[in-house]
Amino acid sequence: MERQQPIGLFDSGVGGLSIAHAIRQRYPEENIIYFADLKFSPYGVKSKNIINKRSDQIVDFLINEGCKAIVVACNTATVSSISRLRSKYSVPIVGVEPGIKPAALHSKTGRVGVLATERTLKSESFESLKLRCSTEATVISKACPDFIPLVEGLKHNTDQAFDVAQAYIRPLLLEGCDQIVLGCTHFSFLRSTIEKVVEGKATVIDTADSVALELGRRLGKADQLNSKGGRVKTQFWTSSDSETALKAISALWGDEVDLSEVGALT
Ligand code: DGL
């Protein structure tokens, strides 16, 4: 495996770009391939079987593109598929999970609010994460399906987004939550809207940077961090509707975007 080989990331759509940004920030010499599975978006209301199948197909694709490591840049796909992916592939596979542990440790009220997709909140791994932190804090969770189209539609900084965020988050604040955990990678892009709703009454916790650090630790251990310099490439792939995807990815990536649409994955 060459160190210049890319890191592959995937999500149902643009949410995982929050993790791609953190990786680009920490490891600017790494080449990146990002896959937005818009044909199957949103994942949060899909069955575990569908998400498993998509995860397998996308990771096969990314490995065929030469990726030296995979980041499952989606909480929903992580809880559904990461163990299976790790048993199937030999490259390092890093996932993302809601930051309940740091939130529980920092909470003064002992109440932590978690915003995530329905699928994440229903998963066994979320239950066991909650259990592991149960001596420090009570977790109050909220499924937030309306956040996904707001981010995909680039409406994350609008009054509409504020109203939706208020409806989701206010009950958590009223229940005494002093930590609000972003348990879906799309929600990172709503952070400033969420902070307006929270008005300093709670700390907003995001794990994008921790995922980047964990990836760096895994690559460092395998002597696979790229330090060769040269022109760094970021390539984007989508499973459908490249016009809409290009608009959203360009806006949220904030740089020139090289996007291709993949045919059917097998
Ligand atoms: N961004 C994803 C997550 O972190 C999923 C959003 C969706 O497709 O429902 O869970």
Residues whose N, C-alpha, C, O or C-beta is under 5 A from the ligand:
A	BS01	DGL	D11 S12 G15 S41 P42 Y43 G44 V45 A73 C74 N75 T76 T117 I148 G183 C184 T185 H186
